[in-house]
Every structure is written in structure tokens, then in C-alpha cells.
């Protein structure tokens, strides 16, 4: 089972180290399918039960409400973020449901998502040469359960719950830098959100790759943003950086 946090990894990096020699990864969308940016199935069912369409408007409202709460000050706990997101959807679409039951179902859904097909093989290849960390806007135990259920293990895990900040906060990436023990310019972060997984890590000097899987949508990114479609391309990108 993956261990949350861990200790600072002190590494004396060679001078003039070239390329990316450490990797931080978003969990949901990069390694794991589904996750909080996807409207939970319990809400999909409630919409259907009330004769409401499961359409783009409903999905966009869910995602917008989540990300508004991520940016709120002071920090809003992940369960409370979901309480507000469900309440907003209930009000907007005139539906009823037990919010606490809905949150429990959503969290259980997050625990039982599946890893993308190439994830295990690519991580096994990379871990021999590249230290890795997870950086996720997720409660720690929910994330650990999801990783464990997929046979995935990481020494270093940074969650919004632990840091009391959500991505793209600088501090959550600075913690990952401390754990991985390498200069930020030699660390690459990979995730599926431009704001959270590109703007965030680059603000502290890390490299970044936007991972947009086939059929996935997300926040718009400038044309200059490096984009890959799966972890195999991440592996090639890292190796090419070594020269």
C-alpha cells in the first residue's frame, strides 16, 4: 500500500544534471480513470430519476462548482467541497436527495476506479531510474484506497488534505519538490488540467506536461503547451530529455 507523505529525500544531484530525473503525477485523469472532475454516477442517477438530462450543462456545473471551492479561502475540506457541489446541482435542477449519502457514494466511486491500461507497465519501467510522487486534489485515505485497489504504490504522496491547499497552489508542488529531493528544473509534473497541472508546477520552476487522453475534455490550454495522450508518451518525453 502506498505511504502518504514520507520524509524528505536528501539527494546530492550531480552538477549540470540534464533533463528530467524525477516525476510527479496527478492521480485521477493521468493514472486513474474517472475521479471528481467527472460527475458522480449517483448524481447522474438522480438527474434521470427527476427527468433531467445528463447533459453538458450539468457536467459543467459540477466541475465549475468544484473548482470554485478549490480556490476558496480559507481552505474548504474535500467533503465540504462535495456538499456544496451537490447542493448547487440540487438547487439548479430542482432535484432532491440525501447529500451525505450522495457524498459517501461519490467517495466510494473514487475508491474503485480503474487504472488506465498502460499505467502499470510504464511505471515499472520508470521507477528504476526516476523517483516519483503523486500530487492530487483528493483526500488522502480515498486516494490510498484507489491506488491500493489497483496495485499501485508510491513512496511520496502529496494530497490537498495534507497540504490544506488545492492545486495549483505553489505550496503543494513545493512539498513534492522536497520529497523528491531534486532541483525543480529536473522535475516533471504530469496531469490533465492546464490550470492545476501546468500553471501550478511551472510557477515553482518545474517542467510540465498536459495529459489529454482520447475523448477527454478539460480547461483550455495555449497552443504552446506540450500535450501527450498517455503515459507511454510521458516515458518517451522523459528519456528524450536526457539527451
N, C-alpha and C positions, 0 to 999 in steps of 0.2 A: 504494500500500500504506500502511496506517495506520502512524504512527510512535509507538512506545511512549514514554511519559514526556513528552518535550518540555521546554520551560523554563517557568518561572513567567511567567504572563501578567499584566503590570502594567497595571491599568486604574484610571483615576480615575473612580469611579462618581459620577453626579450625586447631589446631595443629595436625600434623601427619595425615592429610587428606589422605584417602586411595582411590586409583583408579581415574577414570576419571569423573570429575564433570562439565566439560564444553566441548563443541564440536564446532569445526569449520569444515565447509563443502565446498568442491568445488561445483560449481553450475552445470555446464554442464558436463554430464557423471556420476555425482553422484545423483543429484536431477532431472535434466532436460535432455531429450533426445537430440541428435544432438549437435550443437554448433560448434565453429570454428575448432576443430580438425577433423570434418567431412567436406569433400569437399562440398562447397555450390552447391545447385541444379542449380543455374544459370551457373556455370562452367560445370557441368555435361551436361546441355543442349547445351552449346557452343561446347563442345567436340563432341557431337553427330552430331550437325549441320555441323561440319567440317570433319565428317567421322573419327574422332579419338576415340580410345577405352577409355571407362571409366574403367580403369584397376588399378591394384595395383601401377604401376609406377606413374600414375597421382595423385593418392591419397597420395602416399608417398612424392611426390614433394611438394604438397600443405602443408602438415603437416611440412615437413622439413624446408620449407621457412618461415612459421610462427614462428617456434621455433628458427630459426636463428635470426630473427628480435627481438624476445623476449629477446635474450641475448645481443643485440647490445648496445653499449654505444656511445653517450648518449641515454636516453630513446626515443623509437620510438612510437608515438601515434598509437592507435589501428587502426584507419582508414588508416594511412600511412603503417602500417604493411600489411593490406589487399591490398593496392595499389601495394606494392612490390610483394606480393604473386600472385595476378592476373597477373601482368606484367611478372613475371617469367614463369608462366604457358602459357601465350600467346606466349612468345618467344620460349619456349621449344617445343610446339606442333604446332606452326605455325597457331594460330587462331587469330581472330580479335573480338573486342568488345569494348564498351564504359566502361572504367574501373570504372568511378564514378557511372554509372548506376548499374554495377555489385556489387559494394560495397553496394549501397543502398539496392539492393535485398538481399544480404547476411545478412545484419544487420536486415532487416525485417524478414528474416527466423529465425534468432536467437531470435527475439522478440516473435515468435509464435510457439516455440517448445512446446512439451507436457511434463509434469512431468511423471516420472515412476509410475506405478500403486500403489506401496506400500507407496509412499512418504508421502502423507497427513496423513495417519493413524499413521505411525511411528513417524512423527514429533509431532503430537498431544500428543502422549504418552510421548515422551522425554521432551517436553518443560515444563512440570510441575515441573521437578526436575533438568533439565540440561539447563543452558543458552547456546545459540547457535549463531554462526556468520557464514556469508558467506565470503569466501575468493576466489576471482575469477579474472582470467586474461580476463577481459571484461570491456568495457566502462560502466560507472555507469548507465546511463539512459536506455541503451539497456537491461541491467540485470534487472533493476527495472521493466521495462515493461514486461519482460518474467516472472518474479515472480508474478507480479500483474495479468497477464493473466491466471496464474494457481492458483490464490487464495492463494498464499504463502506470508507470511510476516515475516520479521526478523528485530529485533531492530538494530543489528550490521551487517553492510555490509562493507567489505574492497575490493576495486577494484584496479586493476593495474592503472587505470586512476587517482584515488585519490592518490595513493601512489607514482605514477610516477616510478614504478618498477613492473616487472612481477615476478610471482613465477618462480623459487624457491628462490627469494631474501629473505634474512633474515628479512628485514625491514617490508615486507608485513605481515609476521607472527607475528612479534613483535607488530605491531599495533593491530592485533587480540587479542593478549595476554592482551594488555592494555584495550581493550574494554571489554573483558570477565572478567577481574579483578581477575583471579585465577593464582596460580603458574603454570608455563608451564608444569611441570610434572603431573599436574592434568587436562591437556587439551589434547584432542584427535583431530587430523585432519584426515579427510576422503576425498579421491579424487581418480581419475582414472589414474593419471600419477605418475610413480615411481620418476622421477626427480623432478617434481613440487610439488607433494603431499606427498612424503615420505622424500626425501633428504631435501627439504625445511624446513618443520616443525621440523624434528629431529635436524636440525642444531641449533635451538634455544631452544632445550630441551623439545619440545612437543612430545607426542606419535603420532603414525600414523597408519592408515590402508589403504591399497591399495584396491580400489573397482573396481573389474573387472567383469562387467556384462556378462552374457552368450552371446557368439559370438563376444564380443568386443576384439579388439587388442590394443596394446599400447607399450610403451617403455619397454624393458626387465627389469626384477627385479630379484635380488638374491633369491635363494631358501628359505632363512631365512625370507623373507618379509611376514608379516601377510597379507593375502588376504581374502576378503569377496566378495560375489556376489550380495548383495542387502542390503538395509537399515535395514531389519529385523535382519540380522546377525550383523550389527553395534549395534543395540539396545541390543542384547544379549551380545555382547562383552563388552559394557559399563557396563551393570548390573553385569556381572561376575567380573569385575574389582573391584567392591565394596566389594567383599568377603562375 
